[in-house]
Amino acid sequence: MIVPYFAVALKPGYAEYIQFKKYFDIIDIAHSVDDFENLIIERPKNNEVSYKCMKESYDLFEKYVSSMKDEALESYL
């Protein structure tokens, strides 16, 4: 997962609006448009992720997006 966290987001008035900050240790953070583009292009080439990080990422995805189970697609159809 890649999250844009550009310089404007660092302003004190925006701190309360930043989502997923407690998960920044398991996701890729882009600090600029160039970082964002680079992560989108390069991350698939270098996709080594620890088991712990992958597990936490799956849990995060299931909590906020959708189940990772095989039957999830059928339930949406």
Gaussian input, Z-matrix of N, CA and C with variables (Angstrom, degrees):
# hf/3-21g

backbone

0 1
 N
 C     1     B1
 C     2     B2     1     A1
 N     3     B3     2     A2     1     D1
 C     4     B4     3     A3     2     D2
 C     5     B5     4     A4     3     D3
 N     6     B6     5     A5     4     D4
 C     7     B7     6     A6     5     D5
 C     8     B8     7     A7     6     D6
 N     9     B9     8     A8     7     D7
 C    10    B10     9     A9     8     D8
 C    11    B11    10    A10     9     D9
 N    12    B12    11    A11    10    D10
 C    13    B13    12    A12    11    D11
 C    14    B14    13    A13    12    D12
 N    15    B15    14    A14    13    D13
 C    16    B16    15    A15    14    D14
 C    17    B17    16    A16    15    D15
 N    18    B18    17    A17    16    D16
 C    19    B19    18    A18    17    D17
 C    20    B20    19    A19    18    D18
 N    21    B21    20    A20    19    D19
 C    22    B22    21    A21    20    D20
 C    23    B23    22    A22    21    D21
 N    24    B24    23    A23    22    D22
 C    25    B25    24    A24    23    D23
 C    26    B26    25    A25    24    D24
 N    27    B27    26    A26    25    D25
 C    28    B28    27    A27    26    D26
 C    29    B29    28    A28    27    D27
 N    30    B30    29    A29    28    D28
 C    31    B31    30    A30    29    D29
 C    32    B32    31    A31    30    D30
 N    33    B33    32    A32    31    D31
 C    34    B34    33    A33    32    D32
 C    35    B35    34    A34    33    D33
 N    36    B36    35    A35    34    D34
 C    37    B37    36    A36    35    D35
 C    38    B38    37    A37    36    D36
 N    39    B39    38    A38    37    D37
 C    40    B40    39    A39    38    D38
 C    41    B41    40    A40    39    D39
 N    42    B42    41    A41    40    D40
 C    43    B43    42    A42    41    D41
 C    44    B44    43    A43    42    D42
 N    45    B45    44    A44    43    D43
 C    46    B46    45    A45    44    D44
 C    47    B47    46    A46    45    D45
 N    48    B48    47    A47    46    D46
 C    49    B49    48    A48    47    D47
 C    50    B50    49    A49    48    D48
 N    51    B51    50    A50    49    D49
 C    52    B52    51    A51    50    D50
 C    53    B53    52    A52    51    D51
 N    54    B54    53    A53    52    D52
 C    55    B55    54    A54    53    D53
 C    56    B56    55    A55    54    D54
 N    57    B57    56    A56    55    D55
 C    58    B58    57    A57    56    D56
 C    59    B59    58    A58    57    D57
 N    60    B60    59    A59    58    D58
 C    61    B61    60    A60    59    D59
 C    62    B62    61    A61    60    D60
 N    63    B63    62    A62    61    D61
 C    64    B64    63    A63    62    D62
 C    65    B65    64    A64    63    D63
 N    66    B66    65    A65    64    D64
 C    67    B67    66    A66    65    D65
 C    68    B68    67    A67    66    D66
 N    69    B69    68    A68    67    D67
 C    70    B70    69    A69    68    D68
 C    71    B71    70    A70    69    D69
 N    72    B72    71    A71    70    D70
 C    73    B73    72    A72    71    D71
 C    74    B74    73    A73    72    D72
 N    75    B75    74    A74    73    D73
 C    76    B76    75    A75    74    D74
 C    77    B77    76    A76    75    D75
 N    78    B78    77    A77    76    D76
 C    79    B79    78    A78    77    D77
 C    80    B80    79    A79    78    D78
 N    81    B81    80    A80    79    D79
 C    82    B82    81    A81    80    D80
 C    83    B83    82    A82    81    D81
 N    84    B84    83    A83    82    D82
 C    85    B85    84    A84    83    D83
 C    86    B86    85    A85    84    D84
 N    87    B87    86    A86    85    D85
 C    88    B88    87    A87    86    D86
 C    89    B89    88    A88    87    D87
 N    90    B90    89    A89    88    D88
 C    91    B91    90    A90    89    D89
 C    92    B92    91    A91    90    D90
 N    93    B93    92    A92    91    D91
 C    94    B94    93    A93    92    D92
 C    95    B95    94    A94    93    D93
 N    96    B96    95    A95    94    D94
 C    97    B97    96    A96    95    D95
 C    98    B98    97    A97    96    D96
 N    99    B99    98    A98    97    D97
 C   100   B100    99    A99    98    D98
 C   101   B101   100   A100    99    D99
 N   102   B102   101   A101   100   D100
 C   103   B103   102   A102   101   D101
 C   104   B104   103   A103   102   D102
 N   105   B105   104   A104   103   D103
 C   106   B106   105   A105   104   D104
 C   107   B107   106   A106   105   D105
 N   108   B108   107   A107   106   D106
 C   109   B109   108   A108   107   D107
 C   110   B110   109   A109   108   D108
 N   111   B111   110   A110   109   D109
 C   112   B112   111   A111   110   D110
 C   113   B113   112   A112   111   D111
 N   114   B114   113   A113   112   D112
 C   115   B115   114   A114   113   D113
 C   116   B116   115   A115   114   D114
 N   117   B117   116   A116   115   D115
 C   118   B118   117   A117   116   D116
 C   119   B119   118   A118   117   D117
 N   120   B120   119   A119   118   D118
 C   121   B121   120   A120   119   D119
 C   122   B122   121   A121   120   D120
 N   123   B123   122   A122   121   D121
 C   124   B124   123   A123   122   D122
 C   125   B125   124   A124   123   D123
 N   126   B126   125   A125   124   D124
 C   127   B127   126   A126   125   D125
 C   128   B128   127   A127   126   D126
 N   129   B129   128   A128   127   D127
 C   130   B130   129   A129   128   D128
 C   131   B131   130   A130   129   D129
 N   132   B132   131   A131   130   D130
 C   133   B133   132   A132   131   D131
 C   134   B134   133   A133   132   D132
 N   135   B135   134   A134   133   D133
 C   136   B136   135   A135   134   D134
 C   137   B137   136   A136   135   D135
 N   138   B138   137   A137   136   D136
 C   139   B139   138   A138   137   D137
 C   140   B140   139   A139   138   D138
 N   141   B141   140   A140   139   D139
 C   142   B142   141   A141   140   D140
 C   143   B143   142   A142   141   D141
 N   144   B144   143   A143   142   D142
 C   145   B145   144   A144   143   D143
 C   146   B146   145   A145   144   D144
 N   147   B147   146   A146   145   D145
 C   148   B148   147   A147   146   D146
 C   149   B149   148   A148   147   D147
 N   150   B150   149   A149   148   D148
 C   151   B151   150   A150   149   D149
 C   152   B152   151   A151   150   D150
 N   153   B153   152   A152   151   D151
 C   154   B154   153   A153   152   D152
 C   155   B155   154   A154   153   D153
 N   156   B156   155   A155   154   D154
 C   157   B157   156   A156   155   D155
 C   158   B158   157   A157   156   D156
 N   159   B159   158   A158   157   D157
 C   160   B160   159   A159   158   D158
 C   161   B161   160   A160   159   D159
 N   162   B162   161   A161   160   D160
 C   163   B163   162   A162   161   D161
 C   164   B164   163   A163   162   D162
 N   165   B165   164   A164   163   D163
 C   166   B166   165   A165   164   D164
 C   167   B167   166   A166   165   D165
 N   168   B168   167   A167   166   D166
 C   169   B169   168   A168   167   D167
 C   170   B170   169   A169   168   D168
 N   171   B171   170   A170   169   D169
 C   172   B172   171   A171   170   D170
 C   173   B173   172   A172   171   D171
 N   174   B174   173   A173   172   D172
 C   175   B175   174   A174   173   D173
 C   176   B176   175   A175   174   D174
 N   177   B177   176   A176   175   D175
 C   178   B178   177   A177   176   D176
 C   179   B179   178   A178   177   D177
 N   180   B180   179   A179   178   D178
 C   181   B181   180   A180   179   D179
 C   182   B182   181   A181   180   D180
 N   183   B183   182   A182   181   D181
 C   184   B184   183   A183   182   D182
 C   185   B185   184   A184   183   D183
 N   186   B186   185   A185   184   D184
 C   187   B187   186   A186   185   D185
 C   188   B188   187   A187   186   D186
 N   189   B189   188   A188   187   D187
 C   190   B190   189   A189   188   D188
 C   191   B191   190   A190   189   D189
 N   192   B192   191   A191   190   D190
 C   193   B193   192   A192   191   D191
 C   194   B194   193   A193   192   D192
 N   195   B195   194   A194   193   D193
 C   196   B196   195   A195   194   D194
 C   197   B197   196   A196   195   D195
 N   198   B198   197   A197   196   D196
 C   199   B199   198   A198   197   D197
 C   200   B200   199   A199   198   D198
 N   201   B201   200   A200   199   D199
 C   202   B202   201   A201   200   D200
 C   203   B203   202   A202   201   D201
 N   204   B204   203   A203   202   D202
 C   205   B205   204   A204   203   D203
 C   206   B206   205   A205   204   D204
 N   207   B207   206   A206   205   D205
 C   208   B208   207   A207   206   D206
 C   209   B209   208   A208   207   D207
 N   210   B210   209   A209   208   D208
 C   211   B211   210   A210   209   D209
 C   212   B212   211   A211   210   D210
 N   213   B213   212   A212   211   D211
 C   214   B214   213   A213   212   D212
 C   215   B215   214   A214   213   D213
 N   216   B216   215   A215   214   D214
 C   217   B217   216   A216   215   D215
 C   218   B218   217   A217   216   D216
 N   219   B219   218   A218   217   D217
 C   220   B220   219   A219   218   D218
 C   221   B221   220   A220   219   D219
 N   222   B222   221   A221   220   D220
 C   223   B223   222   A222   221   D221
 C   224   B224   223   A223   222   D222
 N   225   B225   224   A224   223   D223
 C   226   B226   225   A225   224   D224
 C   227   B227   226   A226   225   D225
 N   228   B228   227   A227   226   D226
 C   229   B229   228   A228   227   D227
 C   230   B230   229   A229   228   D228

   B1=1.4372
   B2=1.5289
   B3=1.3190
   B4=1.4577
   B5=1.5283
   B6=1.3235
   B7=1.4603
   B8=1.5234
   B9=1.3498
   B10=1.4668
   B11=1.5307
   B12=1.3079
   B13=1.4690
   B14=1.5257
   B15=1.3250
   B16=1.4459
   B17=1.5246
   B18=1.3146
   B19=1.4649
   B20=1.5280
   B21=1.3174
   B22=1.4741
   B23=1.5272
   B24=1.3155
   B25=1.4658
   B26=1.5243
   B27=1.3135
   B28=1.4621
   B29=1.5304
   B30=1.3173
   B31=1.4619
   B32=1.5271
   B33=1.3346
   B34=1.4699
   B35=1.5243
   B36=1.3051
   B37=1.4571
   B38=1.5174
   B39=1.3250
   B40=1.4599
   B41=1.5319
   B42=1.3054
   B43=1.4695
   B44=1.5243
   B45=1.3166
   B46=1.4659
   B47=1.5268
   B48=1.3323
   B49=1.4575
   B50=1.5244
   B51=1.3137
   B52=1.4625
   B53=1.5309
   B54=1.3230
   B55=1.4631
   B56=1.5313
   B57=1.2859
   B58=1.4698
   B59=1.5246
   B60=1.3125
   B61=1.4600
   B62=1.5288
   B63=1.3125
   B64=1.4594
   B65=1.5316
   B66=1.3263
   B67=1.4641
   B68=1.5248
   B69=1.3235
   B70=1.4537
   B71=1.5291
   B72=1.3110
   B73=1.4702
   B74=1.5267
   B75=1.3297
   B76=1.4723
   B77=1.5279
   B78=1.3301
   B79=1.4610
   B80=1.5237
   B81=1.3245
   B82=1.4560
   B83=1.5259
   B84=1.3295
   B85=1.4541
   B86=1.5190
   B87=1.3224
   B88=1.4591
   B89=1.5226
   B90=1.3363
   B91=1.4595
   B92=1.5278
   B93=1.3355
   B94=1.4667
   B95=1.5277
   B96=1.3086
   B97=1.4633
   B98=1.5233
   B99=1.3419
   B100=1.4671
   B101=1.5309
   B102=1.3371
   B103=1.4723
   B104=1.5335
   B105=1.3237
   B106=1.4618
   B107=1.5274
   B108=1.3070
   B109=1.4704
   B110=1.5248
   B111=1.3215
   B112=1.4606
   B113=1.5284
   B114=1.3202
   B115=1.4593
   B116=1.5273
   B117=1.3196
   B118=1.4665
   B119=1.5242
   B120=1.3188
   B121=1.4678
   B122=1.5205
   B123=1.3276
   B124=1.4666
   B125=1.5241
   B126=1.3205
   B127=1.4738
   B128=1.5250
   B129=1.3301
   B130=1.4677
   B131=1.5363
   B132=1.3182
   B133=1.4674
   B134=1.5298
   B135=1.3200
   B136=1.4654
   B137=1.5232
   B138=1.3300
   B139=1.4589
   B140=1.5280
   B141=1.3065
   B142=1.4649
   B143=1.5293
   B144=1.3168
   B145=1.4585
   B146=1.5222
   B147=1.3211
   B148=1.4521
   B149=1.5251
   B150=1.3191
   B151=1.4656
   B152=1.5329
   B153=1.3345
   B154=1.4666
   B155=1.5340
   B156=1.3118
   B157=1.4593
   B158=1.5313
   B159=1.3272
   B160=1.4630
   B161=1.5232
   B162=1.3130
   B163=1.4621
   B164=1.5295
   B165=1.3197
   B166=1.4685
   B167=1.5322
   B168=1.3214
   B169=1.4657
   B170=1.5252
   B171=1.3255
   B172=1.4653
   B173=1.5299
   B174=1.3282
   B175=1.4654
   B176=1.5257
   B177=1.3182
   B178=1.4627
   B179=1.5245
   B180=1.3308
   B181=1.4544
   B182=1.5242
   B183=1.3256
   B184=1.4658
   B185=1.5272
   B186=1.3076
   B187=1.4659
   B188=1.5291
   B189=1.3315
   B190=1.4584
   B191=1.5287
   B192=1.3412
   B193=1.4620
   B194=1.5185
   B195=1.3233
   B196=1.4614
   B197=1.5168
   B198=1.3008
   B199=1.4584
   B200=1.5220
   B201=1.3163
   B202=1.4675
   B203=1.5277
   B204=1.3065
   B205=1.4603
   B206=1.5294
   B207=1.3199
   B208=1.4612
   B209=1.5175
   B210=1.3233
   B211=1.4590
   B212=1.5405
   B213=1.2976
   B214=1.4656
   B215=1.5177
   B216=1.3238
   B217=1.4617
   B218=1.5166
   B219=1.3277
   B220=1.4695
   B221=1.5242
   B222=1.3089
   B223=1.4669
   B224=1.5310
   B225=1.3197
   B226=1.4605
   B227=1.5193
   B228=1.3325
   B229=1.4445
   B230=1.5112
   A1=107.84
   A2=115.92
   A3=122.15
   A4=108.11
   A5=115.56
   A6=120.55
   A7=108.92
   A8=117.36
   A9=119.35
   A10=110.03
   A11=116.41
   A12=122.37
   A13=106.51
   A14=115.17
   A15=122.48
   A16=111.51
   A17=116.07
   A18=122.52
   A19=113.23
   A20=117.75
   A21=120.21
   A22=110.89
   A23=117.26
   A24=121.23
   A25=112.40
   A26=117.22
   A27=121.10
   A28=112.88
   A29=116.88
   A30=119.83
   A31=109.95
   A32=116.78
   A33=120.40
   A34=114.70
   A35=118.86
   A36=121.65
   A37=114.28
   A38=117.00
   A39=120.85
   A40=113.20
   A41=118.01
   A42=122.38
   A43=113.39
   A44=117.17
   A45=119.80
   A46=113.08
   A47=117.41
   A48=121.06
   A49=113.88
   A50=117.10
   A51=121.17
   A52=108.85
   A53=115.17
   A54=120.97
   A55=110.53
   A56=116.49
   A57=124.26
   A58=113.57
   A59=118.59
   A60=121.14
   A61=111.70
   A62=116.63
   A63=119.25
   A64=111.86
   A65=116.66
   A66=120.87
   A67=112.60
   A68=118.15
   A69=120.84
   A70=112.94
   A71=117.76
   A72=119.29
   A73=112.90
   A74=118.35
   A75=120.06
   A76=113.00
   A77=117.62
   A78=119.85
   A79=109.96
   A80=115.52
   A81=120.96
   A82=108.91
   A83=116.22
   A84=122.06
   A85=109.32
   A86=116.59
   A87=122.23
   A88=108.17
   A89=116.37
   A90=120.87
   A91=113.06
   A92=116.08
   A93=120.53
   A94=108.24
   A95=115.63
   A96=120.31
   A97=109.55
   A98=116.72
   A99=120.37
   A100=111.41
   A101=117.15
   A102=120.90
   A103=110.51
   A104=115.49
   A105=121.00
   A106=110.58
   A107=115.98
   A108=121.00
   A109=110.87
   A110=116.57
   A111=120.83
   A112=111.58
   A113=117.91
   A114=121.25
   A115=111.37
   A116=116.82
   A117=120.19
   A118=110.77
   A119=116.31
   A120=120.63
   A121=112.21
   A122=117.33
   A123=121.21
   A124=115.07
   A125=118.44
   A126=119.82
   A127=113.19
   A128=119.75
   A129=118.53
   A130=113.52
   A131=117.04
   A132=121.18
   A133=110.94
   A134=116.61
   A135=122.89
   A136=107.41
   A137=115.71
   A138=119.54
   A139=113.80
   A140=117.75
   A141=120.11
   A142=109.81
   A143=115.20
   A144=121.65
   A145=107.49
   A146=116.85
   A147=120.41
   A148=110.43
   A149=116.18
   A150=120.70
   A151=110.25
   A152=116.81
   A153=121.44
   A154=110.80
   A155=116.83
   A156=120.85
   A157=110.42
   A158=117.02
   A159=120.50
   A160=110.38
   A161=117.38
   A162=121.84
   A163=110.42
   A164=116.38
   A165=120.05
   A166=110.82
   A167=117.53
   A168=121.47
   A169=110.85
   A170=116.93
   A171=120.92
   A172=110.07
   A173=116.38
   A174=120.44
   A175=110.97
   A176=116.57
   A177=121.86
   A178=110.59
   A179=117.15
   A180=121.71
   A181=110.58
   A182=116.46
   A183=120.13
   A184=111.82
   A185=116.85
   A186=120.44
   A187=111.74
   A188=117.38
   A189=120.24
   A190=115.74
   A191=118.01
   A192=119.13
   A193=111.88
   A194=117.02
   A195=119.79
   A196=110.34
   A197=115.05
   A198=121.53
   A199=109.80
   A200=115.95
   A201=121.08
   A202=111.13
   A203=117.17
   A204=121.18
   A205=110.18
   A206=115.78
   A207=122.14
   A208=112.95
   A209=117.55
   A210=120.14
   A211=112.89
   A212=118.92
   A213=121.29
   A214=111.10
   A215=117.47
   A216=120.74
   A217=110.85
   A218=116.90
   A219=121.11
   A220=111.13
   A221=117.33
   A222=119.29
   A223=111.09
   A224=118.48
   A225=121.12
   A226=111.37
   A227=117.11
   A228=120.48
   A229=109.91
   D1=136.19
   D2=178.48
   D3=-117.20
   D4=129.33
   D5=-179.68
   D6=-120.71
   D7=126.19
   D8=174.43
   D9=-74.85
   D10=128.01
   D11=179.32
   D12=-137.30
   D13=69.20
   D14=-172.68
   D15=-75.87
   D16=169.66
   D17=-174.59
   D18=-52.71
   D19=-38.09
   D20=-179.16
   D21=-60.41
   D22=-30.67
   D23=-179.30
   D24=-71.57
   D25=-14.62
   D26=-179.27
   D27=-80.81
   D28=-11.66
   D29=179.75
   D30=-64.00
   D31=137.74
   D32=-176.33
   D33=-52.36
   D34=-35.91
   D35=-178.23
   D36=-66.85
   D37=-16.42
   D38=-178.17
   D39=-98.46
   D40=-9.31
   D41=-173.39
   D42=-52.21
   D43=-41.11
   D44=-177.08
   D45=-72.26
   D46=-14.36
   D47=-178.37
   D48=-96.27
   D49=-5.10
   D50=-178.63
   D51=-78.25
   D52=117.78
   D53=-178.74
   D54=-91.28
   D55=154.52
   D56=174.08
   D57=65.33
   D58=15.18
   D59=-177.80
   D60=-58.89
   D61=-33.47
   D62=-179.60
   D63=-71.95
   D64=-9.42
   D65=178.94
   D66=-105.27
   D67=7.12
   D68=-175.79
   D69=-59.67
   D70=-19.96
   D71=179.07
   D72=-75.42
   D73=-13.38
   D74=-179.19
   D75=-116.18
   D76=2.69
   D77=179.35
   D78=-125.38
   D79=159.49
   D80=177.85
   D81=-83.23
   D82=130.60
   D83=-178.66
   D84=-108.57
   D85=126.97
   D86=175.48
   D87=-100.64
   D88=122.07
   D89=-177.60
   D90=-94.87
   D91=-2.31
   D92=178.28
   D93=-157.39
   D94=170.43
   D95=176.93
   D96=-61.21
   D97=-40.73
   D98=178.62
   D99=-62.83
   D100=-43.28
   D101=176.45
   D102=-59.58
   D103=-43.81
   D104=-178.72
   D105=-60.40
   D106=-48.41
   D107=178.95
   D108=-62.36
   D109=-44.13
   D110=-179.86
   D111=-62.50
   D112=-43.10
   D113=178.75
   D114=-63.28
   D115=-40.42
   D116=179.37
   D117=-63.20
   D118=-38.53
   D119=-178.60
   D120=-80.39
   D121=-44.49
   D122=-171.50
   D123=-88.46
   D124=-29.63
   D125=-174.97
   D126=-58.92
   D127=-40.91
   D128=177.62
   D129=-62.81
   D130=-26.22
   D131=178.77
   D132=-75.96
   D133=-32.75
   D134=-179.51
   D135=-119.25
   D136=79.76
   D137=-171.05
   D138=-106.14
   D139=23.72
   D140=177.32
   D141=-71.73
   D142=124.80
   D143=-179.53
   D144=-137.28
   D145=137.49
   D146=179.17
   D147=-65.81
   D148=156.54
   D149=178.80
   D150=-58.62
   D151=-44.04
   D152=-179.02
   D153=-60.41
   D154=-45.04
   D155=-179.83
   D156=-66.05
   D157=-40.95
   D158=179.41
   D159=-64.14
   D160=-42.91
   D161=179.39
   D162=-61.28
   D163=-46.70
   D164=179.94
   D165=-65.04
   D166=-35.77
   D167=178.06
   D168=-65.97
   D169=-43.19
   D170=177.67
   D171=-61.83
   D172=-44.13
   D173=179.23
   D174=-61.11
   D175=-42.11
   D176=178.69
   D177=-63.77
   D178=-44.17
   D179=179.00
   D180=-61.75
   D181=-45.40
   D182=179.88
   D183=-64.52
   D184=-35.07
   D185=-178.96
   D186=-69.18
   D187=-41.41
   D188=-172.47
   D189=-107.19
   D190=-16.11
   D191=-174.92
   D192=-120.75
   D193=-69.62
   D194=-174.35
   D195=-166.31
   D196=162.60
   D197=175.57
   D198=-65.12
   D199=147.07
   D200=176.98
   D201=-96.87
   D202=3.35
   D203=-179.03
   D204=-73.15
   D205=153.15
   D206=-177.34
   D207=-56.58
   D208=-37.07
   D209=-175.18
   D210=-78.96
   D211=-2.37
   D212=-178.64
   D213=-60.68
   D214=-40.98
   D215=179.72
   D216=-61.27
   D217=-42.57
   D218=179.90
   D219=-62.28
   D220=-38.90
   D221=-178.54
   D222=-69.40
   D223=-28.18
   D224=176.61
   D225=-77.12
   D226=-32.73
   D227=179.76
   D228=-70.13

